[in-house]
Amino acid sequence: MGQILSDVTEVLNYQDSKKEADTKRKQILRDMSIDEENKTNLIKKALATQRAKYGAEGVNGANMTTGAVLKRIQDETAEPYDKKRNTNLAKLKSVKQKDATSLLKRLLKHFDDLVG
């Protein structure tokens, strides 16, 4: 009887674990979405600032050097967000719930005791 109680408790804990893992995944995805929006806004602001400086200096934005500078600014602004996104993706992969397969196998192993 003690084993049955243990198995039932484990089933209930599995459900809690599953809900907790889902909640963590949703939070990570929400954080990633916010970071992506912040990154986009920051890049737009940095590029607009640089273009305004070029305009004030009378530099045409169409030449190669200007394009390279703008590209560098975009890459530098995005870099910390890209690193954070990679970290969040790793976290997302690591969020796990208890293995339902092993739980099911253990329950089936005791099935005869339950019905017998």
Backbone atoms as SQL, in Angstrom:
CREATE TABLE atoms (id INTEGER PRIMARY KEY, chain TEXT, resi INTEGER, resn TEXT, atom TEXT, x REAL, y REAL, z REAL);
INSERT INTO atoms VALUES
  (1, 'A', 1, 'MET', 'N', 0.819, -1.191, 0.000),
  (2, 'A', 1, 'MET', 'CA', 0.000, 0.000, 0.000),
  (3, 'A', 1, 'MET', 'C', 0.864, 1.257, 0.000),
  (4, 'A', 2, 'GLY', 'N', 1.992, 1.170, 0.677),
  (5, 'A', 2, 'GLY', 'CA', 2.910, 2.309, 0.732),
  (6, 'A', 2, 'GLY', 'C', 3.428, 2.691, -0.644),
  (7, 'A', 3, 'GLN', 'N', 3.671, 1.685, -1.487),
  (8, 'A', 3, 'GLN', 'CA', 4.163, 1.942, -2.844),
  (9, 'A', 3, 'GLN', 'C', 3.100, 2.653, -3.674),
  (10, 'A', 4, 'ILE', 'N', 1.841, 2.259, -3.495),
  (11, 'A', 4, 'ILE', 'CA', 0.739, 2.888, -4.231),
  (12, 'A', 4, 'ILE', 'C', 0.640, 4.363, -3.852),
  (13, 'A', 5, 'LEU', 'N', 0.724, 4.641, -2.568),
  (14, 'A', 5, 'LEU', 'CA', 0.679, 6.020, -2.096),
  (15, 'A', 5, 'LEU', 'C', 1.837, 6.821, -2.675),
  (16, 'A', 6, 'SER', 'N', 2.999, 6.212, -2.702),
  (17, 'A', 6, 'SER', 'CA', 4.180, 6.861, -3.267),
  (18, 'A', 6, 'SER', 'C', 3.983, 7.171, -4.749),
  (19, 'A', 7, 'ASP', 'N', 3.418, 6.204, -5.485),
  (20, 'A', 7, 'ASP', 'CA', 3.193, 6.400, -6.919),
  (21, 'A', 7, 'ASP', 'C', 2.157, 7.488, -7.187),
  (22, 'A', 8, 'VAL', 'N', 1.099, 7.504, -6.406),
  (23, 'A', 8, 'VAL', 'CA', 0.067, 8.535, -6.568),
  (24, 'A', 8, 'VAL', 'C', 0.655, 9.913, -6.267),
  (25, 'A', 9, 'THR', 'N', 1.445, 9.990, -5.218),
  (26, 'A', 9, 'THR', 'CA', 2.108, 11.248, -4.879),
  (27, 'A', 9, 'THR', 'C', 3.011, 11.700, -6.016),
  (28, 'A', 10, 'GLU', 'N', 3.709, 10.764, -6.618),
  (29, 'A', 10, 'GLU', 'CA', 4.602, 11.089, -7.723),
  (30, 'A', 10, 'GLU', 'C', 3.829, 11.589, -8.942),
  (31, 'A', 11, 'VAL', 'N', 2.666, 11.002, -9.194),
  (32, 'A', 11, 'VAL', 'CA', 1.820, 11.467, -10.304),
  (33, 'A', 11, 'VAL', 'C', 1.400, 12.912, -10.056),
  (34, 'A', 12, 'LEU', 'N', 0.992, 13.211, -8.851),
  (35, 'A', 12, 'LEU', 'CA', 0.584, 14.578, -8.516),
  (36, 'A', 12, 'LEU', 'C', 1.761, 15.542, -8.635),
  (37, 'A', 13, 'ASN', 'N', 2.926, 15.116, -8.186),
  (38, 'A', 13, 'ASN', 'CA', 4.121, 15.949, -8.308),
  (39, 'A', 13, 'ASN', 'C', 4.492, 16.167, -9.766),
  (40, 'A', 14, 'TYR', 'N', 4.259, 15.156, -10.609),
  (41, 'A', 14, 'TYR', 'CA', 4.543, 15.285, -12.039),
  (42, 'A', 14, 'TYR', 'C', 3.705, 16.405, -12.643),
  (43, 'A', 15, 'GLN', 'N', 2.421, 16.442, -12.280),
  (44, 'A', 15, 'GLN', 'CA', 1.543, 17.495, -12.804),
  (45, 'A', 15, 'GLN', 'C', 2.038, 18.873, -12.371),
  (46, 'A', 16, 'ASP', 'N', 2.440, 19.003, -11.114),
  (47, 'A', 16, 'ASP', 'CA', 2.978, 20.273, -10.622),
  (48, 'A', 16, 'ASP', 'C', 4.253, 20.645, -11.361),
  (49, 'A', 17, 'SER', 'N', 5.107, 19.655, -11.573),
  (50, 'A', 17, 'SER', 'CA', 6.363, 19.882, -12.277),
  (51, 'A', 17, 'SER', 'C', 6.113, 20.332, -13.710),
  (52, 'A', 18, 'LYS', 'N', 5.134, 19.727, -14.334),
  (53, 'A', 18, 'LYS', 'CA', 4.791, 20.088, -15.709),
  (54, 'A', 18, 'LYS', 'C', 4.298, 21.533, -15.778),
  (55, 'A', 19, 'LYS', 'N', 3.435, 21.912, -14.854),
  (56, 'A', 19, 'LYS', 'CA', 2.925, 23.288, -14.817),
  (57, 'A', 19, 'LYS', 'C', 4.056, 24.282, -14.558),
  (58, 'A', 20, 'GLU', 'N', 4.949, 23.931, -13.648),
  (59, 'A', 20, 'GLU', 'CA', 6.078, 24.801, -13.322),
  (60, 'A', 20, 'GLU', 'C', 6.991, 24.984, -14.527),
  (61, 'A', 21, 'ALA', 'N', 7.265, 23.902, -15.247),
  (62, 'A', 21, 'ALA', 'CA', 8.114, 23.986, -16.439),
  (63, 'A', 21, 'ALA', 'C', 7.450, 24.849, -17.511),
  (64, 'A', 22, 'ASP', 'N', 6.149, 24.695, -17.686),
  (65, 'A', 22, 'ASP', 'CA', 5.426, 25.519, -18.659),
  (66, 'A', 22, 'ASP', 'C', 5.487, 26.995, -18.278),
  (67, 'A', 23, 'THR', 'N', 5.331, 27.281, -17.004),
  (68, 'A', 23, 'THR', 'CA', 5.397, 28.664, -16.525),
  (69, 'A', 23, 'THR', 'C', 6.777, 29.261, -16.775),
  (70, 'A', 24, 'LYS', 'N', 7.826, 28.483, -16.496),
  (71, 'A', 24, 'LYS', 'CA', 9.190, 28.970, -16.731),
  (72, 'A', 24, 'LYS', 'C', 9.421, 29.238, -18.211),
  (73, 'A', 25, 'ARG', 'N', 8.956, 28.333, -19.065),
  (74, 'A', 25, 'ARG', 'CA', 9.115, 28.526, -20.513),
  (75, 'A', 25, 'ARG', 'C', 8.421, 29.801, -20.980),
  (76, 'A', 26, 'LYS', 'N', 7.203, 30.010, -20.505),
  (77, 'A', 26, 'LYS', 'CA', 6.452, 31.206, -20.894),
  (78, 'A', 26, 'LYS', 'C', 7.157, 32.473, -20.429),
  (79, 'A', 27, 'GLN', 'N', 7.720, 32.459, -19.226),
  (80, 'A', 27, 'GLN', 'CA', 8.430, 33.627, -18.704),
  (81, 'A', 27, 'GLN', 'C', 9.676, 33.914, -19.536),
  (82, 'A', 28, 'ILE', 'N', 10.418, 32.883, -19.892),
  (83, 'A', 28, 'ILE', 'CA', 11.619, 33.064, -20.713),
  (84, 'A', 28, 'ILE', 'C', 11.239, 33.628, -22.075),
  (85, 'A', 29, 'LEU', 'N', 10.190, 33.098, -22.684),
  (86, 'A', 29, 'LEU', 'CA', 9.743, 33.601, -23.987),
  (87, 'A', 29, 'LEU', 'C', 9.261, 35.048, -23.888),
  (88, 'A', 30, 'ARG', 'N', 8.585, 35.382, -22.807),
  (89, 'A', 30, 'ARG', 'CA', 8.133, 36.759, -22.589),
  (90, 'A', 30, 'ARG', 'C', 9.343, 37.691, -22.463),
  (91, 'A', 31, 'ASP', 'N', 10.339, 37.285, -21.693),
  (92, 'A', 31, 'ASP', 'CA', 11.556, 38.086, -21.537),
  (93, 'A', 31, 'ASP', 'C', 12.273, 38.265, -22.868),
  (94, 'A', 32, 'MET', 'N', 12.318, 37.197, -23.661),
  (95, 'A', 32, 'MET', 'CA', 12.981, 37.280, -24.966),
  (96, 'A', 32, 'MET', 'C', 12.251, 38.256, -25.883),
  (97, 'A', 33, 'SER', 'N', 10.942, 38.261, -25.832),
  (98, 'A', 33, 'SER', 'CA', 10.150, 39.170, -26.652),
  (99, 'A', 33, 'SER', 'C', 10.409, 40.626, -26.261),
  (100, 'A', 34, 'ILE', 'N', 10.441, 40.890, -24.976),
  (101, 'A', 34, 'ILE', 'CA', 10.714, 42.242, -24.485),
  (102, 'A', 34, 'ILE', 'C', 12.117, 42.679, -24.888),
  (103, 'A', 35, 'ASP', 'N', 13.096, 41.791, -24.732),
  (104, 'A', 35, 'ASP', 'CA', 14.474, 42.114, -25.113),
  (105, 'A', 35, 'ASP', 'C', 14.584, 42.418, -26.600),
  (106, 'A', 36, 'GLU', 'N', 13.877, 41.652, -27.416),
  (107, 'A', 36, 'GLU', 'CA', 13.927, 41.860, -28.867),
  (108, 'A', 36, 'GLU', 'C', 13.339, 43.226, -29.232),
  (109, 'A', 37, 'GLU', 'N', 12.266, 43.590, -28.578),
  (110, 'A', 37, 'GLU', 'CA', 11.660, 44.901, -28.822),
  (111, 'A', 37, 'GLU', 'C', 12.599, 46.023, -28.379),
  (112, 'A', 38, 'ASN', 'N', 13.220, 45.862, -27.205),
  (113, 'A', 38, 'ASN', 'CA', 14.181, 46.859, -26.722),
  (114, 'A', 38, 'ASN', 'C', 15.363, 46.991, -27.667),
  (115, 'A', 39, 'LYS', 'N', 15.850, 45.858, -28.158),
  (116, 'A', 39, 'LYS', 'CA', 16.981, 45.867, -29.091),
  (117, 'A', 39, 'LYS', 'C', 16.622, 46.641, -30.352),
  (118, 'A', 40, 'THR', 'N', 15.464, 46.352, -30.912),
  (119, 'A', 40, 'THR', 'CA', 15.033, 47.026, -32.136),
  (120, 'A', 40, 'THR', 'C', 14.939, 48.534, -31.922),
  (121, 'A', 41, 'ASN', 'N', 14.339, 48.942, -30.811),
  (122, 'A', 41, 'ASN', 'CA', 14.208, 50.374, -30.523),
  (123, 'A', 41, 'ASN', 'C', 15.561, 51.041, -30.324),
  (124, 'A', 42, 'LEU', 'N', 16.467, 50.368, -29.628),
  (125, 'A', 42, 'LEU', 'CA', 17.792, 50.929, -29.378),
  (126, 'A', 42, 'LEU', 'C', 18.592, 51.057, -30.669),
  (127, 'A', 43, 'ILE', 'N', 18.498, 50.065, -31.532),
  (128, 'A', 43, 'ILE', 'CA', 19.201, 50.125, -32.821),
  (129, 'A', 43, 'ILE', 'C', 18.657, 51.280, -33.655),
  (130, 'A', 44, 'LYS', 'N', 17.343, 51.413, -33.715),
  (131, 'A', 44, 'LYS', 'CA', 16.744, 52.515, -34.476),
  (132, 'A', 44, 'LYS', 'C', 17.224, 53.862, -33.954),
  (133, 'A', 45, 'LYS', 'N', 17.269, 53.994, -32.641),
  (134, 'A', 45, 'LYS', 'CA', 17.698, 55.254, -32.030),
  (135, 'A', 45, 'LYS', 'C', 19.169, 55.537, -32.341),
  (136, 'A', 46, 'ALA', 'N', 20.021, 54.523, -32.207),
  (137, 'A', 46, 'ALA', 'CA', 21.455, 54.706, -32.472),
  (138, 'A', 46, 'ALA', 'C', 21.698, 55.070, -33.934),
  (139, 'A', 47, 'LEU', 'N', 20.998, 54.401, -34.841),
  (140, 'A', 47, 'LEU', 'CA', 21.171, 54.694, -36.267),
  (141, 'A', 47, 'LEU', 'C', 20.633, 56.081, -36.610),
  (142, 'A', 48, 'ALA', 'N', 19.508, 56.462, -36.034),
  (143, 'A', 48, 'ALA', 'CA', 18.948, 57.794, -36.292),
  (144, 'A', 48, 'ALA', 'C', 19.883, 58.880, -35.779),
  (145, 'A', 49, 'THR', 'N', 20.481, 58.650, -34.622),
  (146, 'A', 49, 'THR', 'CA', 21.427, 59.617, -34.064),
  (147, 'A', 49, 'THR', 'C', 22.628, 59.785, -34.983),
  (148, 'A', 50, 'GLN', 'N', 23.165, 58.667, -35.457),
  (149, 'A', 50, 'GLN', 'CA', 24.334, 58.734, -36.333),
  (150, 'A', 50, 'GLN', 'C', 23.978, 59.394, -37.666),
  (151, 'A', 51, 'ARG', 'N', 22.826, 59.072, -38.210),
  (152, 'A', 51, 'ARG', 'CA', 22.402, 59.703, -39.470),
  (153, 'A', 51, 'ARG', 'C', 22.227, 61.206, -39.288),
  (154, 'A', 52, 'ALA', 'N', 21.698, 61.618, -38.135),
  (155, 'A', 52, 'ALA', 'CA', 21.536, 63.047, -37.853),
  (156, 'A', 52, 'ALA', 'C', 22.897, 63.736, -37.792),
  (157, 'A', 53, 'LYS', 'N', 23.877, 63.054, -37.199),
  (158, 'A', 53, 'LYS', 'CA', 25.235, 63.624, -37.153),
  (159, 'A', 53, 'LYS', 'C', 25.792, 63.767, -38.557),
  (160, 'A', 54, 'TYR', 'N', 25.602, 62.725, -39.370),
  (161, 'A', 54, 'TYR', 'CA', 26.069, 62.797, -40.760),
  (162, 'A', 54, 'TYR', 'C', 25.368, 63.925, -41.507),
  (163, 'A', 55, 'GLY', 'N', 24.077, 64.081, -41.284),
  (164, 'A', 55, 'GLY', 'CA', 23.326, 65.148, -41.951),
  (165, 'A', 55, 'GLY', 'C', 23.818, 66.519, -41.534),
  (166, 'A', 56, 'ALA', 'N', 24.131, 66.677, -40.244),
  (167, 'A', 56, 'ALA', 'CA', 24.636, 67.957, -39.748),
  (168, 'A', 56, 'ALA', 'C', 26.002, 68.277, -40.336),
  (169, 'A', 57, 'GLU', 'N', 26.779, 67.240, -40.626),
  (170, 'A', 57, 'GLU', 'CA', 28.112, 67.431, -41.205),
  (171, 'A', 57, 'GLU', 'C', 28.058, 67.534, -42.723),
  (172, 'A', 58, 'GLY', 'N', 26.880, 67.317, -43.291),
  (173, 'A', 58, 'GLY', 'CA', 26.751, 67.386, -44.743),
  (174, 'A', 58, 'GLY', 'C', 27.257, 66.148, -45.455),
  (175, 'A', 59, 'VAL', 'N', 27.364, 65.038, -44.744),
  (176, 'A', 59, 'VAL', 'CA', 27.842, 63.794, -45.343),
  (177, 'A', 59, 'VAL', 'C', 26.649, 63.050, -45.925),
  (178, 'A', 60, 'ASN', 'N', 26.816, 62.568, -47.138),
  (179, 'A', 60, 'ASN', 'CA', 25.763, 61.793, -47.787),
  (180, 'A', 60, 'ASN', 'C', 25.770, 60.376, -47.217),
  (181, 'A', 61, 'GLY', 'N', 24.613, 59.847, -46.877),
  (182, 'A', 61, 'GLY', 'CA', 24.518, 58.516, -46.277),
  (183, 'A', 61, 'GLY', 'C', 24.668, 57.385, -47.264),
  (184, 'A', 62, 'ALA', 'N', 24.922, 57.685, -48.526),
  (185, 'A', 62, 'ALA', 'CA', 24.952, 56.628, -49.535),
  (186, 'A', 62, 'ALA', 'C', 26.345, 56.059, -49.789),
  (187, 'A', 63, 'ASN', 'N', 27.395, 56.681, -49.263),
  (188, 'A', 63, 'ASN', 'CA', 28.729, 56.145, -49.585),
  (189, 'A', 63, 'ASN', 'C', 29.077, 54.928, -48.729),
  (190, 'A', 64, 'MET', 'N', 30.116, 54.208, -49.131),
  (191, 'A', 64, 'MET', 'CA', 30.497, 52.938, -48.488),
  (192, 'A', 64, 'MET', 'C', 30.896, 53.121, -47.030),
  (193, 'A', 65, 'THR', 'N', 31.653, 54.154, -46.729),
  (194, 'A', 65, 'THR', 'CA', 32.138, 54.354, -45.368),
  (195, 'A', 65, 'THR', 'C', 30.978, 54.608, -44.413),
  (196, 'A', 66, 'THR', 'N', 30.049, 55.414, -44.837),
  (197, 'A', 66, 'THR', 'CA', 28.888, 55.703, -44.001),
  (198, 'A', 66, 'THR', 'C', 28.088, 54.431, -43.741),
  (199, 'A', 67, 'GLY', 'N', 27.878, 53.635, -44.770),
  (200, 'A', 67, 'GLY', 'CA', 27.154, 52.373, -44.616),
  (201, 'A', 67, 'GLY', 'C', 27.860, 51.426, -43.668),
  (202, 'A', 68, 'ALA', 'N', 29.191, 51.388, -43.763),
  (203, 'A', 68, 'ALA', 'CA', 29.968, 50.513, -42.878),
  (204, 'A', 68, 'ALA', 'C', 29.859, 50.969, -41.427),
  (205, 'A', 69, 'VAL', 'N', 29.898, 52.276, -41.215),
  (206, 'A', 69, 'VAL', 'CA', 29.785, 52.806, -39.856),
  (207, 'A', 69, 'VAL', 'C', 28.408, 52.478, -39.276),
  (208, 'A', 70, 'LEU', 'N', 27.379, 52.675, -40.082),
  (209, 'A', 70, 'LEU', 'CA', 26.025, 52.373, -39.611),
  (210, 'A', 70, 'LEU', 'C', 25.860, 50.883, -39.311),
  (211, 'A', 71, 'LYS', 'N', 26.452, 50.052, -40.136),
  (212, 'A', 71, 'LYS', 'CA', 26.400, 48.598, -39.917),
  (213, 'A', 71, 'LYS', 'C', 27.119, 48.229, -38.619),
  (214, 'A', 72, 'ARG', 'N', 28.275, 48.843, -38.383),
  (215, 'A', 72, 'ARG', 'CA', 29.033, 48.584, -37.155),
  (216, 'A', 72, 'ARG', 'C', 28.230, 49.013, -35.928),
  (217, 'A', 73, 'ILE', 'N', 27.608, 50.174, -36.006),
  (218, 'A', 73, 'ILE', 'CA', 26.791, 50.651, -34.887),
  (219, 'A', 73, 'ILE', 'C', 25.641, 49.682, -34.622),
  (220, 'A', 74, 'GLN', 'N', 25.020, 49.225, -35.686),
  (221, 'A', 74, 'GLN', 'CA', 23.913, 48.274, -35.542),
  (222, 'A', 74, 'GLN', 'C', 24.394, 46.982, -34.881),
  (223, 'A', 75, 'ASP', 'N', 25.534, 46.470, -35.339),
  (224, 'A', 75, 'ASP', 'CA', 26.070, 45.221, -34.777),
  (225, 'A', 75, 'ASP', 'C', 26.462, 45.384, -33.314),
  (226, 'A', 76, 'GLU', 'N', 27.113, 46.506, -32.992),
  (227, 'A', 76, 'GLU', 'CA', 27.545, 46.737, -31.615),
  (228, 'A', 76, 'GLU', 'C', 26.351, 46.910, -30.677),
  (229, 'A', 77, 'THR', 'N', 25.318, 47.564, -31.165),
  (230, 'A', 77, 'THR', 'CA', 24.128, 47.771, -30.343),
  (231, 'A', 77, 'THR', 'C', 23.395, 46.452, -30.105),
  (232, 'A', 78, 'ALA', 'N', 23.365, 45.610, -31.117),
  (233, 'A', 78, 'ALA', 'CA', 22.626, 44.346, -31.027),
  (234, 'A', 78, 'ALA', 'C', 23.383, 43.260, -30.271),
  (235, 'A', 79, 'GLU', 'N', 24.702, 43.372, -30.174),
  (236, 'A', 79, 'GLU', 'CA', 25.521, 42.288, -29.614),
  (237, 'A', 79, 'GLU', 'C', 25.090, 41.826, -28.219),
  (238, 'A', 80, 'PRO', 'N', 24.921, 42.731, -27.237),
  (239, 'A', 80, 'PRO', 'CA', 24.526, 42.233, -25.908),
  (240, 'A', 80, 'PRO', 'C', 23.158, 41.544, -25.912),
  (241, 'A', 81, 'TYR', 'N', 22.261, 42.039, -26.748),
  (242, 'A', 81, 'TYR', 'CA', 20.936, 41.419, -26.831),
  (243, 'A', 81, 'TYR', 'C', 21.021, 40.038, -27.481),
  (244, 'A', 82, 'ASP', 'N', 21.892, 39.907, -28.469),
  (245, 'A', 82, 'ASP', 'CA', 22.061, 38.605, -29.114),
  (246, 'A', 82, 'ASP', 'C', 22.650, 37.584, -28.143),
  (247, 'A', 83, 'LYS', 'N', 23.604, 38.038, -27.329),
  (248, 'A', 83, 'LYS', 'CA', 24.180, 37.142, -26.320),
  (249, 'A', 83, 'LYS', 'C', 23.116, 36.712, -25.309),
  (250, 'A', 84, 'LYS', 'N', 22.304, 37.685, -24.893),
  (251, 'A', 84, 'LYS', 'CA', 21.250, 37.370, -23.924),
  (252, 'A', 84, 'LYS', 'C', 20.223, 36.420, -24.540),
  (253, 'A', 85, 'ARG', 'N', 19.922, 36.607, -25.826),
  (254, 'A', 85, 'ARG', 'CA', 18.975, 35.713, -26.503),
  (255, 'A', 85, 'ARG', 'C', 19.524, 34.287, -26.517),
  (256, 'A', 86, 'ASN', 'N', 20.818, 34.142, -26.812),
  (257, 'A', 86, 'ASN', 'CA', 21.427, 32.805, -26.817),
  (258, 'A', 86, 'ASN', 'C', 21.375, 32.170, -25.429),
  (259, 'A', 87, 'THR', 'N', 21.609, 32.980, -24.407),
  (260, 'A', 87, 'THR', 'CA', 21.523, 32.487, -23.033),
  (261, 'A', 87, 'THR', 'C', 20.099, 32.038, -22.713),
  (262, 'A', 88, 'ASN', 'N', 19.123, 32.840, -23.132),
  (263, 'A', 88, 'ASN', 'CA', 17.723, 32.480, -22.888),
  (264, 'A', 88, 'ASN', 'C', 17.317, 31.227, -23.651),
  (265, 'A', 89, 'LEU', 'N', 17.837, 31.057, -24.860),
  (266, 'A', 89, 'LEU', 'CA', 17.545, 29.833, -25.617),
  (267, 'A', 89, 'LEU', 'C', 18.101, 28.609, -24.896),
  (268, 'A', 90, 'ALA', 'N', 19.302, 28.762, -24.326),
  (269, 'A', 90, 'ALA', 'CA', 19.889, 27.657, -23.561),
  (270, 'A', 90, 'ALA', 'C', 19.034, 27.354, -22.325),
  (271, 'A', 91, 'LYS', 'N', 18.546, 28.407, -21.661),
  (272, 'A', 91, 'LYS', 'CA', 17.672, 28.206, -20.497),
  (273, 'A', 91, 'LYS', 'C', 16.391, 27.490, -20.909),
  (274, 'A', 92, 'LEU', 'N', 15.862, 27.898, -22.050),
  (275, 'A', 92, 'LEU', 'CA', 14.623, 27.307, -22.540),
  (276, 'A', 92, 'LEU', 'C', 14.788, 25.812, -22.787),
  (277, 'A', 93, 'LYS', 'N', 15.939, 25.439, -23.325),
  (278, 'A', 93, 'LYS', 'CA', 16.202, 24.022, -23.575),
  (279, 'A', 93, 'LYS', 'C', 16.407, 23.249, -22.276),
  (280, 'A', 94, 'SER', 'N', 16.916, 23.940, -21.257),
  (281, 'A', 94, 'SER', 'CA', 17.232, 23.247, -20.007),
  (282, 'A', 94, 'SER', 'C', 16.021, 23.081, -19.090),
  (283, 'A', 95, 'VAL', 'N', 14.960, 23.853, -19.339),
  (284, 'A', 95, 'VAL', 'CA', 13.761, 23.717, -18.509),
  (285, 'A', 95, 'VAL', 'C', 13.118, 22.379, -18.835),
  (286, 'A', 96, 'LYS', 'N', 13.136, 21.510, -17.856),
  (287, 'A', 96, 'LYS', 'CA', 12.613, 20.162, -18.076),
  (288, 'A', 96, 'LYS', 'C', 11.591, 19.840, -17.011),
  (289, 'A', 97, 'GLN', 'N', 10.747, 18.953, -17.339),
  (290, 'A', 97, 'GLN', 'CA', 9.808, 18.428, -16.363),
  (291, 'A', 97, 'GLN', 'C', 10.198, 16.987, -16.083),
  (292, 'A', 98, 'LYS', 'N', 9.632, 16.438, -15.048),
  (293, 'A', 98, 'LYS', 'CA', 9.944, 15.048, -14.722),
  (294, 'A', 98, 'LYS', 'C', 9.548, 14.158, -15.885),
  (295, 'A', 99, 'ASP', 'N', 10.308, 13.127, -16.062),
  (296, 'A', 99, 'ASP', 'CA', 10.100, 12.221, -17.189),
  (297, 'A', 99, 'ASP', 'C', 8.838, 11.387, -16.992),
  (298, 'A', 100, 'ALA', 'N', 7.850, 11.617, -17.835),
  (299, 'A', 100, 'ALA', 'CA', 6.573, 10.901, -17.738),
  (300, 'A', 100, 'ALA', 'C', 6.732, 9.429, -18.092),
  (301, 'A', 101, 'THR', 'N', 7.656, 9.113, -18.974),
  (302, 'A', 101, 'THR', 'CA', 7.835, 7.728, -19.402),
  (303, 'A', 101, 'THR', 'C', 8.269, 6.845, -18.240),
  (304, 'A', 102, 'SER', 'N', 9.265, 7.279, -17.491),
  (305, 'A', 102, 'SER', 'CA', 9.734, 6.453, -16.376),
  (306, 'A', 102, 'SER', 'C', 8.659, 6.345, -15.299),
  (307, 'A', 103, 'LEU', 'N', 7.893, 7.402, -15.115),
  (308, 'A', 103, 'LEU', 'CA', 6.806, 7.360, -14.149),
  (309, 'A', 103, 'LEU', 'C', 5.753, 6.348, -14.579),
  (310, 'A', 104, 'LEU', 'N', 5.414, 6.361, -15.843),
  (311, 'A', 104, 'LEU', 'CA', 4.424, 5.422, -16.370),
  (312, 'A', 104, 'LEU', 'C', 4.919, 3.981, -16.241),
  (313, 'A', 105, 'LYS', 'N', 6.185, 3.753, -16.537),
  (314, 'A', 105, 'LYS', 'CA', 6.744, 2.402, -16.415),
  (315, 'A', 105, 'LYS', 'C', 6.646, 1.897, -14.980),
  (316, 'A', 106, 'ARG', 'N', 6.945, 2.753, -14.025),
  (317, 'A', 106, 'ARG', 'CA', 6.869, 2.335, -12.626),
  (318, 'A', 106, 'ARG', 'C', 5.439, 2.038, -12.209),
  (319, 'A', 107, 'LEU', 'N', 4.511, 2.849, -12.695),
  (320, 'A', 107, 'LEU', 'CA', 3.107, 2.599, -12.360),
  (321, 'A', 107, 'LEU', 'C', 2.622, 1.288, -12.962),
  (322, 'A', 108, 'LEU', 'N', 3.017, 1.018, -14.203),
  (323, 'A', 108, 'LEU', 'CA', 2.607, -0.229, -14.851),
  (324, 'A', 108, 'LEU', 'C', 3.220, -1.440, -14.166),
  (325, 'A', 109, 'LYS', 'N', 4.419, -1.261, -13.640),
  (326, 'A', 109, 'LYS', 'CA', 5.074, -2.352, -12.934),
  (327, 'A', 109, 'LYS', 'C', 4.252, -2.765, -11.707),
  (328, 'A', 110, 'HIS', 'N', 3.591, -1.802, -11.087),
  (329, 'A', 110, 'HIS', 'CA', 2.786, -2.084, -9.895),
  (330, 'A', 110, 'HIS', 'C', 1.312, -2.277, -10.232),
  (331, 'A', 111, 'PHE', 'N', 0.980, -2.301, -11.504),
  (332, 'A', 111, 'PHE', 'CA', -0.417, -2.421, -11.926),
  (333, 'A', 111, 'PHE', 'C', -1.060, -3.710, -11.413),
  (334, 'A', 112, 'ASP', 'N', -0.313, -4.793, -11.486),
  (335, 'A', 112, 'ASP', 'CA', -0.854, -6.075, -11.007),
  (336, 'A', 112, 'ASP', 'C', -1.234, -5.997, -9.530),
  (337, 'A', 113, 'ASP', 'N', -0.416, -5.295, -8.749),
  (338, 'A', 113, 'ASP', 'CA', -0.730, -5.142, -7.327),
  (339, 'A', 113, 'ASP', 'C', -2.014, -4.337, -7.133),
  (340, 'A', 114, 'LEU', 'N', -2.216, -3.366, -8.011),
  (341, 'A', 114, 'LEU', 'CA', -3.391, -2.505, -7.875),
  (342, 'A', 114, 'LEU', 'C', -4.687, -3.248, -8.192),
  (343, 'A', 115, 'VAL', 'N', -4.661, -4.073, -9.241),
  (344, 'A', 115, 'VAL', 'CA', -5.883, -4.774, -9.645),
  (345, 'A', 115, 'VAL', 'C', -6.009, -6.152, -9.007),
  (346, 'A', 116, 'GLY', 'N', -4.912, -6.681, -8.500),
  (347, 'A', 116, 'GLY', 'CA', -4.906, -8.032, -7.940),
  (348, 'A', 116, 'GLY', 'C', -5.450, -8.048, -6.586);
